[in-house]
């Protein structure tokens, strides 16, 4: 059943995916150097952090442990750091086209904290 909580999580998965698709088309055409750099190098990681936070909470809400959903800022901070470290440190060791970038860890964390600011802190504990 799609509760309000699950609909919110689903929306916060789909919106970053749509923004990712738009960014893939426009990121090389942005005339402002700083904005173009952020769109090319870090924006997709930011979107990934937000979408992954929503995905984690959606999966947890469907599991036997819905009370384990992430709700506090420190949980999203920790998840963002772990996710970022994996993708930026571990993944380049076994994905030949992957390049580690420490700034992307910050992008993942900011994406996760954006999810928290938009949705998770507004969702009551029992819902």
C-alpha positions in Angstrom: 0.0 0.0 0.0 1.3 3.5 -0.9 1.1 5.4 2.3 1.8 9.2 2.4 5.3 8.3 3.6 6.0 5.9 0.8 4.5 8.3 -1.8 6.9 11.0 -0.5 9.8 8.6 -0.7 8.9 7.5 -4.2 8.6 11.2 -5.3 12.0 11.9 -3.8 13.4 9.1 -5.9 11.7 10.1 -9.2 12.4 13.9 -9.0 16.2 13.4 -8.7 16.1 10.9 -11.5 14.2 13.4 -13.7 16.7 16.1 -12.8 19.6 13.7 -13.6 18.1 13.2 -17.1 17.8 16.9 -17.6 21.4 17.5 -16.3 22.8 14.9 -18.6 21.5 17.0 -21.5 22.4 20.4 -20.4 25.6 20.1 -18.3 28.0 20.7 -21.1 26.1 23.6 -22.5 26.0 25.9 -19.5 27.9 29.1 -20.3 28.9 30.0 -16.7 32.1 28.3 -15.7 31.3 27.7 -12.0 27.8 26.4 -12.7 29.0 24.2 -15.6 31.7 22.7 -13.4 29.2 21.9 -10.6 26.7 20.4 -13.0 29.3 18.3 -14.8 31.2 17.1 -11.7 29.1 17.1 -8.6 25.4 17.7 -9.2 24.6 14.1 -10.2 26.3 12.9 -7.0 24.2 15.3 -5.0 21.0 14.0 -6.7 22.2 10.4 -6.1 22.5 11.2 -2.4 19.0 12.5 -2.2 17.5 9.6 -4.2 19.5 7.0 -2.3 18.2 8.4 1.0 14.6 8.1 -0.2 15.4 4.6 -1.6 16.8 3.5 1.7 13.7 4.7 3.6 11.3 3.3 1.1 13.0 -0.2 1.3 13.0 0.0 5.1 9.3 1.0 5.2 8.5 -2.1 3.1 10.7 -4.4 5.3 10.0 -6.2 8.6 11.7 -3.2 10.3 9.9 0.0 9.2 10.9 1.6 12.6 14.5 1.5 11.4 13.8 4.2 8.8 16.4 7.0 8.9 15.0 10.1 10.6 17.8 12.0 12.3 20.3 14.3 10.6 23.3 12.3 12.0 21.9 9.1 10.4 21.8 10.8 7.0 25.3 12.3 7.6 26.7 8.9 8.4 24.9 7.2 5.5 26.1 9.9 3.1 29.7 9.6 4.3 29.6 5.8 4.0 28.0 5.9 0.6 30.4 8.6 -0.6 33.4 6.7 0.6 32.3 3.5 -1.0 31.7 5.2 -4.4 34.7 7.4 -4.3 37.3 5.0 -2.7 36.2 1.5 -3.2 34.4 1.6 -6.5 37.4 3.0 -8.5 39.3 -0.2 -7.5 36.9 -2.5 -9.4 35.2 -0.2 -11.9 37.7 0.9 -14.5 35.8 4.0 -15.6 35.3 5.3 -12.1 37.4 8.1 -10.6 37.5 8.9 -7.0 36.7 12.6 -6.1 36.7 13.6 -2.4 34.3 16.5 -3.2 31.7 14.0 -4.4 31.6 12.6 -0.8 30.4 16.1 0.3 27.9 16.1 -2.6 26.4 12.7 -1.4 26.2 14.0 2.2 24.5 17.2 1.0 22.0 15.2 -1.1 21.1 13.0 1.9 20.8 16.0 4.2 18.5 17.7 1.6 16.3 14.6 1.7 16.2 14.9 5.5 15.4 18.7 5.4 12.6 18.2 2.8 11.0 15.0 4.1 12.4 12.8 6.8 12.3 15.3 9.6 8.7 16.0 8.8 7.6 12.4 8.9 6.3 11.3 12.3 8.1 8.4 14.0 5.1 6.0 13.8 4.0 6.6 10.2 
